[in-house]
Amino acid sequence: MDKIIKTIAAELNIKESQIKSTINLIDEGNTIPFIARYRKEATGGLSDEVLRDLDERLNYLRNLETRKADVSRIIEEQGKLTEEITKALEEATTLTEVEDIYRPYKQKKKTRATVAKAKGLEPLAEIIYAQKETKNIFDIAKEFINPEKDVNTIEEAINGAKDIIAENVSDVADYRKEIKRLCYVQGKISTKNAKENEKSNYEMYYKFDEEIKKIPSHRILAINRGEKEEFLKVTIQKPEEKILNFLRKNIIKGETQFTSILEDTILDSYKRLIEPSIEREIRADLTQKAEEQAIKVFGKNAKQLLLGAPIKNITVMGFDPAYRTGCKIAVIDDTGKVLDIATVYPTEPQNDVEGAKKILKNLISKHKVNMIAIGNGTASRESETFVAEMIKEIPEKVCYAIVSEAGASVYSASKLATEEYPDINVSIRGAISIARRLQDPLAELVKIDPKAIGVGQYQHDVDQKKLAENLTGVVEDAVNKVGVDINTATPSLLSYVSGINKTIAKNIVTYRDANGKLRERKELLKVPKLGKSAFEQCAGFIRIFDGKNPLETTGVHPESYEVAEKLLAKIGADKKDLLNKEKLEQIRANLTTLDVPKVAKELDVGELTLQDIIDDLSKPGRDPREEMPKPILRTDVLKFEDLREGMILPGTVRNVIDFGAFVDIGVKHDGLVHISEMSGEYIKNPSDVVSVGDIVKVKVIGIDQERQKVKLSMKL
């Protein structure tokens, strides 16, 4: 374990003491959100992102050590374990290195080498490889002729021995390691079109090569997809002569009668065995790293989307655009309750603009609609034009926002949607989801498979298990950062709270339905299957408004109630004062004057924990999402034809990828801000500059009328 701790410390630049404490907490069954928020003293204040990286590396390194032990045991059982092999296993830092060490001892399927060994040619191979024998090789080989074993000639004997040597050479871990290193340093990825004169999205790769050490992740995934769809042929250009010289230098011991045989064998070993497997391994390694990067980007984007600012206390009209089947309308109140539904046909082929206006105007007037949420899918911009025109014709002050509808159709047809709205048609549910996303993005988006929320690239091409694990962690962190109102939360939302699984989440709602609103956190202990351990993990993330204890509107954990009350008493206040706006202002002012290190000692609490308590008491019931940028609200539409180069426009960042960001400026398709146009300074990652949901000012620098594409710049 000490070795693992040292490795993680070096990789993540964290103190060993922090890692040791964190591992203990993880092994005790504590969740990452709980550790990040309520065990800061033990971890030294490590963030949830760092803790998840630590947890991931911990699992990998533990699996690595387990595999090393297995390989060592298997080789030992064969009676072939040496000090050299043991040392090599100890020094191995990846599973690939371990498998390379194991390769010569692995039970092989039928190969040319295994056939030659069965013919009794292994001693001859050893003689040739040793290069010490002075007796003529043909005379030596003659002794191995055995018609019974199908060795009929000297040539057959020598060729069989060469097959054994070739396989042995290909299995040497040190050789493979150096060959891979040479390929990574000097190799290139080369692609060409698989089919003559065929148009595709991969035309930039029809005649393309790039150094392996420089190629970005998104290109690897694009090339992989092009190859899978049979538009591309992909090869790795390797420094072949350097590789062969390296093998010669390590195998051939001066000029002997065996030199030419070994020269041929080295070439055969490389061409037939080493090169194909090394190419596969390099491709797999590049793909793995590219996928990890894509998953990381996807996770970061998803978190920003989940933490989008809610728009509270409004009645929203959800507008799900379509052509032939009509636009679906759902009006929901400030609690998310469905007030009314309708279907209108302002788009092609019906073009019933006036009829649609009449219906929507009546709904707006009847339910006092404040805002319209328009989905950004098919017929979105036509619908936007229609809505903008209608808004001008009504006395009510109504604005609209374009809302990502990614995953809405998935939700509409889901079992969950059927449970929530059993009496509402599946097509209408999409409009409900769009409206509720504007009101509370987090509560709505947790109902959808995270990879369906449309903020990544190549999400269907990456390892789905790893993607799911990462995104589940992202959703957990987002939910626990915000906190959950226990009396309104759905089972979908509750299931992401630290310590609460899907079964417990359903039990909470069942208990709530049977007994009415929960009045205090400890009441959760009455919920079936929610024991003391689960309570410890979840309690701090639960919010109870209008309950018995004002502290339960905050993130203060029940284990720290006594500290919080003493702290309030110290500044002449009481927990009840947290509900009084005037007194709260005074509490806030007094808390800012405290000497945190001194007070922490007096109250026998860690400084980091105390600071969190101070922050929570300063803003009871605060929703951290309120600090996030609000969606752009519009009253008029911008047409593509209206765009001019040099225009400066506000826009919403819809997606961040390795080479830039897509920004919604109000026209049909999002514009691209290439990484080179994000800043006057060098930028390594676009996510260092922008996040999904950010409101940015951009300049139009290129318009492609034919393809309806816009190039944007943030360098104003």
N, C-alpha and C positions, 0 to 999 in steps of 0.2 A: 504493500500500500504506500510505503514511503516513496517508492520509485514513481508511482502514479501521481502522488501529490507534487513531487518535484517537477515532473513533466508538465502538469497543468499550470503550475506556478510560472514556469518559464514561458509557456505558450500564451497565457492570458495576462501575464505581468501582474500577478496577484500574490500577496504574501502566503506562504505555506500555512500559517496559522488560520488564515481566513478559509482556505480550502479544506483544511482538516475539520474545522467547525461545521462548514457547509455540508460536507460529506456525512458527518454524524447526523445532522438534521434531516438530510435526504433519506438516510438509512433508517431513521426512526419513523419514516412515513409522512413527514411534513411536505406539503405542496410548495411549489416554487413561489406562487403569489404570497402565501403565508410567510415563507422565509424572507422574501424580499421586503415585505411590509412590517412584519412584527418580530423579526429576529435580526435586526440590523446590528445590534451590539456584537452578535456572534459572527456575522459575516463581514463586519466592517463597512456596512452600508452598500453592499453589492447590489446592482440593479437587477431587475427581472431578466433583462436580455443577457447580461453576463452570467447570471445563475443558470439560465437555460443552456448557454454555451458550455459552462462547466459540467452540467449534468450530462450533456451529450458526449463530451470528451471522456467523462468518467465511465460511462457505459461502454464506449469504444475501447478504452484502455483495459477495462476489466475483461471484456471479451477477448482482447489481444492476449492478456496473460493466461486466460483459460485455454486459448488455442495453442499457445506456446507449450503449456504443460501437456496437452493432448499429443502434440507432435513429438515432444521429448519422450513421452511414454511409449508411443508407437515405434519410434526408432530404437529405443532401448529394448523393446520386446523382440526386435529383429537382431539384437546383439551388435548393433552398429553405432551406438551412441558414443561419441568421442568428446574430449574436452573442447576441441575446436568447434564442434556442432553446438555444444552447450553454450559456449561463449557467443557464437553467432546468433543463437536464439535469444539470449539475454540482451544483446545489442540491437536486435530488430525493433523498429519503431512503427512498422505497419503490418497489417495482415498479409499484404502482398509479399513482403520480404519473408515472412514466416512460411508462406506457401512455396516460395522459391527454394527455401532451405529443405522443405519437406519433399519437393518434387522428385529427387532421385530415389526416395524410399517409398514412394506411393505405388500401390498396386496398379500396374499398368494393364491396359487392354492389349490386345494383340497388335504388335508393331513389328517393323522390320528388325529391330534390335532384339525383341523378345523371341522372335523366330530364330534369329542367329544364335542366341544364347541356348535355345533348346537343341540346336544342332551341335552344341559343345564348342563354340568358337570364341567364348569369352577369354580363355587363356591366350589365344592368338592375339586378340584385341589388346590385352594387357602388355604383351611383348612389343607390339608395334608402338603403343602409346609410350612405353618406357624408353624406347629408342636406344637401348644399351646393347642389344644382341648383335654380335659380329657375324654370326652364321648367316648365310644368304637367306633372305626372306622367303624366297620361293621354295627353298629346301625346308624351311620351318613350316610353311603353309602346307606343304605336301603331306606332312604328318597328320594334318587335320582332315584329309580326304576320308569320307566315310559314306559310301553309297547308301547304307541303311538309314542314315540321317539326312539323306538327300544333299550331301556335299560331294559332288562328283569331280570337281576340278580345283586346281590351285586358285584360279580366278574367283571361283565361287566362295572359297574359304576366305580369301582376302577381302572380297566384297562384303561378306557377312561380318567380318571383324570391323570393317569400316563403318557398317551400320550401327554396331554396338558403340564404337568410339563417338560417332556423330551424335547419338542420343545422350551419351554420358556428358559430352561437351555442352550440349543444349541444356542439360540439367544443372550445370554449375551455377550456384546462386550469385557468386561474385562476378562471373562473366555477364550474366543477365542484368545485374545491377548497373554495371559499367556501360553496357550496350544501350540500356534505357536512358542513362544519363547523357550519352553522346547524342541520342535521338532527340531528347528534350532540348539540348543546347544548340544543336546544329540542324535538326530535322525541320521539315516543312509539311504542312497539310496541303495536299493538292486535290483539286476537284475539277471535273469536266462534265459536260452534259452527257447523259446516258442515251438520249435519243436525238437524232439529227433534226435540226430546224423546228424543235418543239417549243412553243411559248409556255412560260410558267412564271411563278413568282420567284424562281431561283436563278434567273438569267445572269445576275451578277456573279454567280458561282460556276458559270459554264466554262470559264477559263480563269482559274483562280488558284493562287497559292499564297500561304502566309506562314511565317515562322511559328513553330509550335509554342515557343516561349512568349510570343507576343499576341497570339490570337485571343480575342475576348470571348467570354462565355457565350454571349448571345449568338455569335457566329457559329460556334460549335453546335449549338442546338438547332440553328437554322440548317446547317449542313446535314446534320443527322436526320432532320425531317425530310429534306430534299432527297436524301439517299433512300429513306424508308418509302417515300412516294415514287421512287424509281425515276426521278428526274436527274439525279447526280450519281457519278461514280467517284468514290473517295479513296485516295491512297495517301500513305505517309512516305515522303521522300527522306531517305535515311543516308547518313554519311557512310556509305557501304565500304569504301576503301579503308577508312579509319577503323571501322569495326573489324574488318578482316585482318588488318595489320595488328590490332590489339590481340585478337585470338591467336594469330601466328606467333607473336612475341611471347605469349603465355604458354603455348603448347609445344612449339618446335624448339628443340634444344640443339641448335647448330645443324650443319649439313651432314646428313646420314643417308643410308639406303632407305630410310623410312620417310624422308622429307616429302617426296612427291606424293606418297600415299596420304600423308597427313594434310598436305596442301589440298588435295581433292576432298578429303574428309571434312576439313574445316569449311570449305565452300559449300559442300552438301549440307552440313549441319546448319549453317547459317541460312541458306536459301530454303531448305525444306522444313526445318524445325524451328529455328530461332526467329527468323524474320516474321513469319505469319503469326506466331504466338505473341511476340513482342508488339507487333502492330495492333493486335486485338487488345492487349493489356493497356497500351498507350491510349487507344481510342476509348477504352472503358474508363481509364483514369481521367482523361479530359472530360468525358461525358459526366462522370461523377462530380467533378469539381464545378462544371458548368451548371449542373442540376442544383448543387448546393447553393451556388450564387443565385440562380433563378428563384429557388425556394426562399432564400433570405430576402430578396427584393420583393417577392410576392407577399411574404409575411409582413414586411415593413409597410407596404402599401395597404394591405388589408387592415392593419392596426389603425392606420390613419383614417381609413374609411369608417371603421367601427367607432372611432372616437370623434366622428363628425359632430358638429354642434347641433343639439336638438333645438327645435323651434317650438316653444311651449305656449300653452294657453291660446291656441288658434284652432279654428275649424278649417279643415283642408278638403279640397276636392281632388281626388286622385283621377288622373286622366291617362288611360292606357291606350295609346294610339294604334290604329290599324287602318287597313283599306277596306276590302270587301266585307269583312265580318263586322265592321263598325267599331267605333271607339268606345271603350268601356269606362263608365263613370261611377265613382263611389265617393260619397260625402261622409266624412268621419269627424266626430267632435274631438275636443281637446283630450279626452281620455282614450281615444282610439275606437270608440263605439261607432258602428255603422249607422248612419242616419237615413241614408237614401242611396239608391242605385239607379242607373239608367244606361242605355246604349244609344249613341248618336252616330250619324253618318255624314259628317262634313267633308270627308275625303272621297277620292275616287273609289268605285265607279258611281256611287249614288250622288255625291256632291250636294247633299241636302244641307247647305250652309245655314239657311234661314231657319229651318226646322230645328237644327242642332242648337242654334243661338237661343231660340225660344225656350227650349228645355233647360239649358244651362243657366240662363238668366233667372228663370223661376227657382231653380235649386239654390242659386246664390242668394236670392232675396229671401227665400223661405228659411234657410238654415244659417244665414248671416256668415257666409263663407268668406274667409280672410285671404286665402291663398290657394292657388292651383298648382299641383305637382304634376308635371308632364313627363311621362317616361321617355327615355332617349332612344327607343328602338325604331322599328319600321314606322314610317309616316310621322315621325316625331316633328320634323320641321314644318311640314304642312299643317300639323295640328297646332304647332306654336303660332303660325301665322293666323290661323283661325281664332285662337284664344286671344291673341294680341288685338285683333280687330274687334272682337266681342267686348273686351275690357273697356275700350274707348266709348262704347255705346251705353254703358251702365253708370248709374250715379254712385254705386258702392266703390269704395277704394279696395281694389283687388289687384294683387300682383301674382306673378307666376315664377316658378323655378323649374329648370330642367333637372330631373332626377335619374340617376343610373337605374335601369330596370334589370340589370344583370341578375339572373337567378330568379326573377319574379315568376316566370313560367314554371320553373322547377318547384318553387314553393306552392304555386296555385294547385298543382296536381298532387301535392304531397299528402300523406296521411295526416300530418299535423294540421294542414290547411282545412282538410275535411272535418277534423275534430273541432277546429275553431269556428268554422262557418259551414255547418252541415247543410243548411238550407239555402246557401248562396251558390249560384252557378260558378264552375271552375274558372270561366273566362272573366268573371267580375273580380275574383279574388286577387288577380294581378293588380287591378286598380287600387284595391284596398292596401296591398303591400306597398305600392308606390307612394300613396298618401302617408302611410305610417312611417316610411323611411325618412320623410321630411320632418316629421314630428319627433321621432326618436330612432335614429339610424341603428344604434346598437341593439335595442330591443327587437327590431324587425330583422336585421341581418343575421342574428344568431340562429334564426330559424332555417337558414339556408346553408347547404354544404359550402364551407368557406371557399373552395376552389371554383365555385360557380358565381362569385360576386364580381368577376370581371376586372381585376386590377393587376393581373400578371401577364406574363408572356410565356408561351410554351408550357403552361401549367398541365396540359394533358400529355406532355411528352416526358415529364420527369417521373422519378420514382414516386408512385402514388402513396405508398405507405409512409415514406419520409415527409412528403408534402402534407399528408393528413395529420401526422404527429406535430409538425411545425405549426400548422394553422390552428390546431386545437390549442396549442400553447399560446398562440397570439390572441385567440378569442378569450381564453382564460385571463390573460394579463389585462386585456381591455375591460372585461366585465368587472374584474376585481379592482381595477384602478378607479372605476366610476362608482362602484357600490350598487347594491340592488335593493329597491323598495320591496320588502318581503310581502307586503299586503297587496301589491299590484302585479308583481312579476309573474311571467308565464313559466311553465316547467322548462321550456327551451332555454330561457335566460338563467333560471336557477341552477340548471345542470352544469353550468360553467363556473359557478361559485366554488371557491376553494373548499374541498371536503364534501361537496354535495354531488352525488351521482344522479343518473336519470330516475332511478327508483325513489330515492329520497326526495328529489324535486317534485315528483308526482304526489308523494305522501304529504309534502308540505301544503300543496294546493288542496288536496283532499281534506287535510286537517283544517285549513283556512275556510274552506267551503262549509264544513260542519260546525266550526266553532266561532266563526266571524274573524275579524281582524286580530292579528297578534298585537299585544300591548307592550311586550318586552322581549328582548332577545332570548332570555333563558327559557321562555315558553317553547322554544324550538326543541328542547330536550323531551317534550311530550310527543314529538312527531315520531312515528314508528321508524326504526332502523337508524335514527339520528342520535348516535351515542355521544359520550363526552369527547372522544377524539375528534369526531366530525364537527362538533360544536366549537371546539377550540380553533379548528381550521377556518370555519366559515363565519363565526360570530362578528368579527371586526368588519367584514365586508357587507353585512346586512344592515339596512337602514330601516328604522321604524319612526315614522312621523306621527305626531299626535299620540304618542305612547306615554308610558309612565315615567320614563327617564329621558330627559333632553339629550344626554350623552349619546343616546342611540340614534340620533340624527347625524352623528359624526363617525369618523373612522377610528375613534378610540376603542381599543379592545376591552372587553369586560375585565380582563386581568389587570388593566391599568386604570379602572374607574377610581380606585382609592387615590392614586397619584393625581389624577385629573381634578378630583374634588379638593385635595390638599392644595393644589396649584391655584385653583380658583379662590379658595379661602385666603391664600397668601396675598392675593391682590384685592381682597375685600369683596369677593363676589360669591355667588352660589350658582349651581348648575341650572336652576330655574331662570336665571338671568339671561341664559343663552337664547331664550325665546322672546326676550324683550329687545327690540331694535335699538332703542336709546342706550340701554345698559350694555348691549353687545358692543356698541362703538367704544364705550369706555373700557370694556374688557380687552378689546383688540388693542387699544392704545397702551394699556397697562402691560399687556403681555410682551409688547415690543421692547419694553424697557428692562426686561429681566436679564440678569447675568446667568446665561444658560449653564455654564460649567459649575457655578456656585450653587444654583438651585438644584441641579442634578445630584450633587453630593448631599444636599440637605434632604432631598426626597428619596435618596437611595435608588436612583434610576439612571440608566445610561443616557448620555447626552443626545445621542441620535434619537432614541425613543422619546425623550422629553421634547425635542424640537418638533417631532411629528405630532405630539399631543398639543403643543402650542399652536401649530398650524391648523389642526382640526378644530380647536376651541375658537380660533379666530374667525373661522368660516364654517359654522355648523350647517349641515345640509347642503354644502356647496357641491355643485356638479362640475368637476374639472373640465368637462367638455365645453362649458360656457366660454372658456378662454380660446377655444378653437375658432377659426374663421367661419362665419355664417355663409350659407349658400348665396350666390348672386341672385337677387330678385329683380325680375324684369317686367316691364310693361309694354315693350315693343320688340319687334323682331328685326334681326340683322340678316339680310340676304347675302348669298355668296357674291352676287353681282355688285353689292354695295362696297365690297372690299377694295381697298387701294393700297399699294405698297407705301410704307411709311406711316400708315394708320397705327395709333396707339390705343389698345383696347384692354379692358379688364377681362380676365378669364379664370376658369377653375381648372386646377390640375386634376385630370381624370385618371392618369396612369403614369407611373415612373418606371422606366426601363433602363437597361445598361447604357444605352447610347443617347438618352434624352428623356423628354417628357411630352405627353400628349395633353394639350390644353383646349378646353371647350371655350370658344370665344363667341358662341351663339349662332354659328352657321352649321350646316348639315353635318360636316365631318370635323372632328377635332384636329387642330393644327399641331405640327411637331416643332418643338424647340430642341434642336440638336444640342448635344453636350457642349459643342464649341460655341454655341450662342447663348449660353447661360450666364457667363461671366467673362470679364476681361482678363481674369486670372485663370491659371490651370486648374481644372477640376477633375478629380479622379472618378468620383461617383456622382451622378445626378442627384441621388438621394441626400447628398451633403448640402444641396442647395434648396431643393423643393420636396414637398411631400404631397401625397394624394389629399385633395380637399383644399389645398392652399389657394388663396386668391392672389393672382399675380397680374402685373401689367406687362403686356407684350407688344412688340412692334411687328407688323406684317412686313416680311422681307422677300416673300416669293409667293406667287399665285399661279397654280396650274389649273386653268379653266377646264381643260379636257378631262382631267382625272379628279377634279374637284378637291385638290389638295392645297394646303396652305403651309408655308414655312414661316416660323415665328422666331423672334429673338427677344431675349430679356435684357440685352445690352441697349438700353434706351438712350 
